[in-house]
Amino acid sequence: MSAPVFTVVVLTSAPPGLSADAGGAFVKVDGRECLLRSVELFLNRDNVKQVLLVVAPERIEDAKARYGAHLSFSGVKVIAGGLRWMDQIIAAGAKITPESTHVVVHDAARPVVPFSDVDTLLESATRYDAVALATPVRATLVETDEGGSAMAYHLPNCFQQLLTPQVFSKATFTKMVESKQEVHASVLRLIDGSAMNMRVGQASDASLAKTCLGMLPKPKKNPLTNPFEEAQW
C-alpha cells in the first residue's frame, strides 16, 4: 500500500451544535491567533501535501491582509467558505488537490493539540475510513430543555467528547461534501486524545489555552524549509 497523502482543511466556523459566531479562531493566545497556531500543527510534515484555511466570505479580505503573506510562505492557502461548518467543508471540497488520498478536518479554535496526537491520527488513516480524536466525559451530563431547565441525567460512561482533528479517506470526505451531511457516528473510529485539547470560544479562554500550550511536549524539529518558520509568525 502506498503512503497516504494528506490535505488539511482548517475551519474557522463553529462545529455543529454551536452558533456560527461561537468560534475562537481569531482569539489571540499568547500574542498569536488560534488559527495560526492550529495551522502550525500540520506544517513541516512530509505527508501533508496541502493546507487550506477556510474563512467566512465577509472576513476573507481581512484574513488575507493579516495572515496571507505569512501563510503563503508555508504553502497555506486562504479560501472563502460559508458561515456554517458544513458550508466551509463544501468550499474546501472543491479545492482538494488530486494527489491527496485523505483529508484532515480541524477546528481553527483548537490550537492545543499534542503533536503525538496528530501523529497517531495520521497513522490510523490507512486502517479506517474516518478517524477522530475523543476524550472521556468525566461528569454526569444533565439534559436541558430550550429554557435551560433540567430534564434528565445521562451517565458519563455512555459518552465521549468528540474533538478535532479528524481524518477521512478522500472517498468518505467526498461523500460528505456531496451529501452536505456529517458522516454517521458509526463510521468514526475514535482514538484517545489529550484532555488539554480545549476549544477556545472567547478571549477569556486565552489564559487557560496558554497554560495548556506550555504543558505540551515539544515535538522533534525537522530542518526548517524556509527562513520564515523560525520567526514563528
N, C-alpha and C positions, 0 to 999 in steps of 0.2 A: 504493500500500500504506500502510495506517495505521501510525502509530508503535507499536512494541511497548510493552507494559505488563508490568512485572516484579513477581513475588512472589519474595522472597528467603527461603530456608529455611536457617538456620544450625543445624548439628547438633553436639551435644556428645558424641555417641558416637564411637567409633573406626571408621574406614573398614574395609571388608572386608580380611581378612588380618591384622588386629591384634586383640588381645584387647579385649573390651568396655571394660575399665578402663584401656586404654593411652593414653587421650586426655589432653591437657594443657589442655583448655578452661578449667579453673578455676585453672591456674597463673598467678601474677601476674608480669607483665613490666613492670619499672619502676613498680611500685606498683598496676597495674591488671590485672584478669584478662584472659586471652586472649579469652574470649568477648565481652567488652565491646569490645575493640579490633577484633575480627572483624566485629561488628555495625556498627561505625562506618564500615566500608568502603562501606556501602551507604546511609548516611543522606545527606540533603540532595541527593538525586538526583531530578530531576523525573520520570524514567521508572520509578521504583520506587514501586509502589502499596502494598506490604505487606511487612513484615519479620516473620518468625516465628523465635523461638528455641526449639528443642526440647530438653527436659531429661528425663532418666530420671524415672519416677514417684516414686521414693524421694527425689529431690532437688528436686522441683518446689516444695514449700512453702518450703524454704530459699532456693531461687533467687528466688522471688517476693519473699521478705522482704528479701533482699540487694540485688536489682537491679530489682525490679518497678517501683518508683516512678520511678527514673531512666529506665528503658526506656520506660515508658508516656508520658513527656513527649515522646519522639521517635516515638511511634506503634508501638513494637515490642511484640509480644505474646508472652508466655512460655507455652508449651503443654507438656503432658506427652506423652512418647513412650516407646518401649521402650528396652531396653539396647543393642540392635544398631542399626547404621547403617540397615539397611532398615526396621526397626521404626519408627525416627524419621521416615524418609521417608513411610511409610504414614500415620503420625499426622498429619503436615503436609498430606498429600494431602486430608484431609477438611476442611481449614481454608482452602484456597486461594480467594481472592476471585474471583467470576465475571468481573471486569473484566480479570484478568491473562491475557496471551497467552503468557507464558513464565515458567519457574520456574528460579531460580538456586539451586544447592545448594552450600553452603560448609561446610567443616570449621572449627568454632569454635577449634580448636587451631592454626590457620594465620593469625596476625594480621599477618604480614609480607608483604603483597601491595601492590605499587605501584598507585596509583590509575589509572595509564595502562594497566596490565594489565586492570583491571576495565573500563575504558572500551572497550578493544579487544574484550574478551569480549562485552560487551553489544551492541556494534556488529555483531558477527558473528552475532548470534542470528537476524536476519531471513533469513540466507542458508543456514542449516543447522539440522537438527532437534536436534542435540546438539553442543555445543562445549565443549572442556575445555582448560585450560592444561596445558602439559607442558614439561619440560626434558630435555636430553640426559643420558644416563648417561655419565659421564666416566672410568669404570674398568671393567676386566673383572669380570664377575659370576661368582661361584662357587656352583653349585647344591649344596645340602647335603641330607643325609637328616635324619630326625627327631632323630637324636642329635647333629647338628652336624658330621658327617664330610663332607668334600668329595667330591662325586660327579662334577662336570663343570664345564667352563668355558663361559661364554657371552660372546661379543664384545659390547662396548657399543654398536656401531653398529646393532644389531638391536633396541635397547630405548630407551624414553624413560620418565622418571618422570612418572606421572600426578598432577596437582595439583588443587586446588580454588582458586577457584570453578569450577563447571561450570554451563552453562545449557542448558535443554531447552525445546523447544516444549511448550506445555501438553498437546498430544495425546501427545507422547512421554513426558512425565512421568506422565500418567495411565496409560499402558500399563505403565510401570514399577511404579506403585503397584498396579495390578490384578494383574500377574503376580508381584509380590513378588520381582523379579529386576532386577539392573542391566541397562542396555541393553548389547547386544553391542558389543564394541570396534570392530567395523567400522562402526558407526553414528557413532562420535565423529569430529568434525573437531578435530584438535589444532592449537593455536596456541602460539607461543613464549611462555613465561612466565619470570619472573625467577628466577635461581638462588638468590636470597635468600628465596624463598617456602618457608621451612622449617616443619616441623611440630614444635610444642613437645610433647614427650612426657612430660616430668617437670620438676621445679623446676630441675635442673641445666642445662636448656636456656635458662633465662630470660636469662642474661647474654648469650649469643650472639644471642638474639632482640632484646634491647635494642639491641645494636650494629647489627644489620641494620636495625632500625626507624630508627635515626639516620642511616643511609645512604640511605634512600629519598628521592626527590624530593618536595618538598612540593606538594600539589595546589592548584589555584586555588580560593580560598574563595568560595562564594556567600554572600549575606547570610544571617545567622542567622535561623532561623524561630522560635526561642524562646530566652529568656534562659538556659536550662539547658545549651544546646550549648556556650556559651562556657566553662562550668565544666569541660568535658571529663570529667565524672564523677569 
